[in-house]
Amino acid sequence: MRIAIGSDHAGYDLKQEIVDAIKSIGHEGIDVGTHSKEKVDFPDFAEKVGEKIISGSTERGIILCGSGVGVCIAANKIPGIYAAVCHDTYSAHQGVEHDDLNLLCLGGWVTGFALAQDLIKSFLEARFSGLERHRRRLDKIARLECDRVE
C-alpha cells in the first residue's frame, strides 16, 4: 500500500522514524515533508497528504503535528478525507472498519514511537466493512460536506 506521510516541525522527528517503519512492514511511504525542524504551518502539510489521497496516488495517509489535533482539524476540511487522532489500536482499526478512516493523525510530542508503530499497523491492516449501516452513515457525512461547500 502507498501511504502519504507528512508533518510540521513538531512532528518531524517521529515522522522520520515512521517513514522507515512503514517500509519495514512492506508498505511504500511517500514523504511530502516537512524535511527539517524549521518552523512551518501544519495546514500546508495536511493539505499535501490529503491531496495525495484524494488524487488516488496513495491509498491512505499519516500526518503529524505536536498533538495531532491541528492536522486533524485541517485535514477534515478536505472533502473526502476522514481523519482522526488515535491514541489506541482499537480506534485506529475501528475507524477504518466502520468510518472508512483514510488519514491517521498523530502527535509528535505525545505519541511515542512504539505506540505509533502499533497504531500504524492497526490502521494499515484494517479494511472498511462495507456494511449497510456503515455506508448509510458515510452517506450522511458526505451530505454534510456537500451542504456546507456551497
Contacts in CASP RR format, 6 or more apart in sequence:
PFRMAT RR
TARGET T0000
AUTHOR 0000-0000-0000
METHOD contacts of the structure
MODEL  1
MRIAIGSDHAGYDLKQEIVDAIKSIGHEGIDVGTHSKEKVDFPDFAEKVG
EKIISGSTERGIILCGSGVGVCIAANKIPGIYAAVCHDTYSAHQGVEHDD
LNLLCLGGWVTGFALAQDLIKSFLEARFSGLERHRRRLDKIARLECDRVE
1 27 0 8 1.000
1 28 0 8 1.000
1 59 0 8 1.000
1 60 0 8 1.000
1 124 0 8 1.000
2 27 0 8 1.000
2 28 0 8 1.000
2 29 0 8 1.000
2 30 0 8 1.000
2 57 0 8 1.000
2 58 0 8 1.000
2 59 0 8 1.000
3 22 0 8 1.000
3 27 0 8 1.000
3 28 0 8 1.000
3 29 0 8 1.000
3 30 0 8 1.000
3 58 0 8 1.000
3 59 0 8 1.000
3 60 0 8 1.000
3 61 0 8 1.000
3 62 0 8 1.000
3 124 0 8 1.000
4 29 0 8 1.000
4 30 0 8 1.000
4 32 0 8 1.000
4 48 0 8 1.000
4 49 0 8 1.000
4 50 0 8 1.000
4 52 0 8 1.000
4 53 0 8 1.000
4 57 0 8 1.000
4 58 0 8 1.000
4 60 0 8 1.000
4 61 0 8 1.000
4 62 0 8 1.000
5 15 0 8 1.000
5 18 0 8 1.000
5 19 0 8 1.000
5 22 0 8 1.000
5 29 0 8 1.000
5 30 0 8 1.000
5 31 0 8 1.000
5 32 0 8 1.000
5 33 0 8 1.000
5 49 0 8 1.000
5 61 0 8 1.000
5 62 0 8 1.000
5 63 0 8 1.000
6 15 0 8 1.000
6 31 0 8 1.000
6 32 0 8 1.000
6 33 0 8 1.000
6 34 0 8 1.000
6 45 0 8 1.000
6 48 0 8 1.000
6 49 0 8 1.000
6 62 0 8 1.000
6 63 0 8 1.000
6 64 0 8 1.000
7 14 0 8 1.000
7 15 0 8 1.000
7 33 0 8 1.000
7 34 0 8 1.000
7 42 0 8 1.000
7 45 0 8 1.000
7 63 0 8 1.000
7 64 0 8 1.000
7 65 0 8 1.000
7 71 0 8 1.000
7 108 0 8 1.000
8 34 0 8 1.000
8 39 0 8 1.000
8 40 0 8 1.000
8 41 0 8 1.000
8 42 0 8 1.000
8 45 0 8 1.000
8 64 0 8 1.000
8 65 0 8 1.000
8 66 0 8 1.000
8 71 0 8 1.000
9 34 0 8 1.000
9 36 0 8 1.000
9 37 0 8 1.000
9 38 0 8 1.000
9 39 0 8 1.000
9 40 0 8 1.000
10 42 0 8 1.000
10 64 0 8 1.000
10 65 0 8 1.000
10 66 0 8 1.000
10 107 0 8 1.000
10 108 0 8 1.000
10 109 0 8 1.000
11 64 0 8 1.000
11 65 0 8 1.000
11 66 0 8 1.000
11 106 0 8 1.000
11 107 0 8 1.000
11 108 0 8 1.000
11 109 0 8 1.000
12 34 0 8 1.000
12 36 0 8 1.000
12 37 0 8 1.000
12 64 0 8 1.000
13 37 0 8 1.000
13 108 0 8 1.000
14 64 0 8 1.000
14 106 0 8 1.000
14 107 0 8 1.000
14 108 0 8 1.000
14 111 0 8 1.000
14 112 0 8 1.000
14 113 0 8 1.000
14 116 0 8 1.000
15 31 0 8 1.000
15 33 0 8 1.000
15 64 0 8 1.000
17 113 0 8 1.000
17 116 0 8 1.000
18 62 0 8 1.000
18 64 0 8 1.000
18 106 0 8 1.000
18 116 0 8 1.000
18 120 0 8 1.000
19 29 0 8 1.000
19 31 0 8 1.000
21 113 0 8 1.000
21 116 0 8 1.000
21 117 0 8 1.000
21 120 0 8 1.000
22 28 0 8 1.000
22 29 0 8 1.000
22 62 0 8 1.000
22 120 0 8 1.000
23 29 0 8 1.000
25 120 0 8 1.000
25 121 0 8 1.000
25 124 0 8 1.000
27 124 0 8 1.000
29 58 0 8 1.000
30 52 0 8 1.000
30 57 0 8 1.000
30 58 0 8 1.000
32 45 0 8 1.000
32 48 0 8 1.000
32 49 0 8 1.000
32 52 0 8 1.000
33 45 0 8 1.000
33 48 0 8 1.000
34 40 0 8 1.000
34 45 0 8 1.000
42 65 0 8 1.000
42 70 0 8 1.000
42 71 0 8 1.000
42 74 0 8 1.000
43 71 0 8 1.000
43 74 0 8 1.000
45 63 0 8 1.000
45 71 0 8 1.000
46 63 0 8 1.000
46 70 0 8 1.000
46 71 0 8 1.000
46 74 0 8 1.000
46 75 0 8 1.000
46 78 0 8 1.000
46 83 0 8 1.000
47 74 0 8 1.000
47 78 0 8 1.000
49 61 0 8 1.000
49 62 0 8 1.000
49 63 0 8 1.000
49 75 0 8 1.000
49 103 0 8 1.000
50 61 0 8 1.000
50 75 0 8 1.000
50 78 0 8 1.000
50 81 0 8 1.000
50 103 0 8 1.000
51 78 0 8 1.000
52 58 0 8 1.000
52 61 0 8 1.000
53 59 0 8 1.000
53 60 0 8 1.000
53 61 0 8 1.000
53 81 0 8 1.000
53 102 0 8 1.000
53 103 0 8 1.000
54 78 0 8 1.000
54 79 0 8 1.000
54 80 0 8 1.000
54 81 0 8 1.000
59 102 0 8 1.000
60 102 0 8 1.000
60 103 0 8 1.000
60 104 0 8 1.000
60 123 0 8 1.000
60 124 0 8 1.000
61 102 0 8 1.000
61 103 0 8 1.000
61 104 0 8 1.000
62 103 0 8 1.000
62 104 0 8 1.000
62 105 0 8 1.000
62 106 0 8 1.000
62 120 0 8 1.000
62 123 0 8 1.000
63 71 0 8 1.000
63 72 0 8 1.000
63 75 0 8 1.000
63 83 0 8 1.000
63 103 0 8 1.000
63 104 0 8 1.000
63 105 0 8 1.000
63 106 0 8 1.000
64 71 0 8 1.000
64 105 0 8 1.000
64 106 0 8 1.000
64 107 0 8 1.000
64 108 0 8 1.000
65 71 0 8 1.000
65 105 0 8 1.000
65 107 0 8 1.000
65 108 0 8 1.000
66 107 0 8 1.000
66 108 0 8 1.000
66 109 0 8 1.000
66 110 0 8 1.000
67 85 0 8 1.000
67 107 0 8 1.000
67 108 0 8 1.000
67 109 0 8 1.000
67 110 0 8 1.000
68 85 0 8 1.000
68 105 0 8 1.000
68 106 0 8 1.000
68 107 0 8 1.000
68 108 0 8 1.000
68 110 0 8 1.000
69 85 0 8 1.000
69 105 0 8 1.000
70 105 0 8 1.000
71 83 0 8 1.000
71 105 0 8 1.000
72 83 0 8 1.000
72 84 0 8 1.000
72 85 0 8 1.000
72 105 0 8 1.000
75 81 0 8 1.000
75 83 0 8 1.000
75 103 0 8 1.000
75 105 0 8 1.000
76 82 0 8 1.000
76 83 0 8 1.000
79 145 0 8 1.000
79 146 0 8 1.000
79 149 0 8 1.000
80 102 0 8 1.000
80 142 0 8 1.000
80 145 0 8 1.000
81 102 0 8 1.000
81 103 0 8 1.000
82 99 0 8 1.000
82 100 0 8 1.000
82 101 0 8 1.000
82 102 0 8 1.000
82 103 0 8 1.000
82 141 0 8 1.000
83 101 0 8 1.000
83 102 0 8 1.000
83 103 0 8 1.000
83 104 0 8 1.000
83 105 0 8 1.000
84 91 0 8 1.000
84 95 0 8 1.000
84 99 0 8 1.000
84 101 0 8 1.000
84 103 0 8 1.000
84 104 0 8 1.000
84 105 0 8 1.000
85 105 0 8 1.000
85 106 0 8 1.000
85 107 0 8 1.000
86 92 0 8 1.000
86 95 0 8 1.000
86 104 0 8 1.000
86 105 0 8 1.000
86 106 0 8 1.000
86 119 0 8 1.000
86 123 0 8 1.000
87 110 0 8 1.000
87 111 0 8 1.000
87 115 0 8 1.000
87 119 0 8 1.000
88 119 0 8 1.000
89 118 0 8 1.000
89 119 0 8 1.000
89 121 0 8 1.000
89 122 0 8 1.000
90 122 0 8 1.000
92 101 0 8 1.000
92 104 0 8 1.000
92 119 0 8 1.000
92 120 0 8 1.000
92 122 0 8 1.000
92 123 0 8 1.000
92 126 0 8 1.000
93 122 0 8 1.000
93 123 0 8 1.000
93 125 0 8 1.000
93 126 0 8 1.000
94 126 0 8 1.000
95 101 0 8 1.000
95 126 0 8 1.000
96 102 0 8 1.000
96 123 0 8 1.000
96 126 0 8 1.000
96 127 0 8 1.000
96 128 0 8 1.000
97 126 0 8 1.000
97 127 0 8 1.000
97 128 0 8 1.000
97 129 0 8 1.000
97 134 0 8 1.000
98 129 0 8 1.000
98 134 0 8 1.000
98 137 0 8 1.000
99 134 0 8 1.000
99 137 0 8 1.000
99 138 0 8 1.000
100 128 0 8 1.000
100 134 0 8 1.000
100 138 0 8 1.000
101 123 0 8 1.000
104 119 0 8 1.000
104 120 0 8 1.000
104 123 0 8 1.000
106 116 0 8 1.000
106 119 0 8 1.000
111 119 0 8 1.000
128 134 0 8 1.000
END
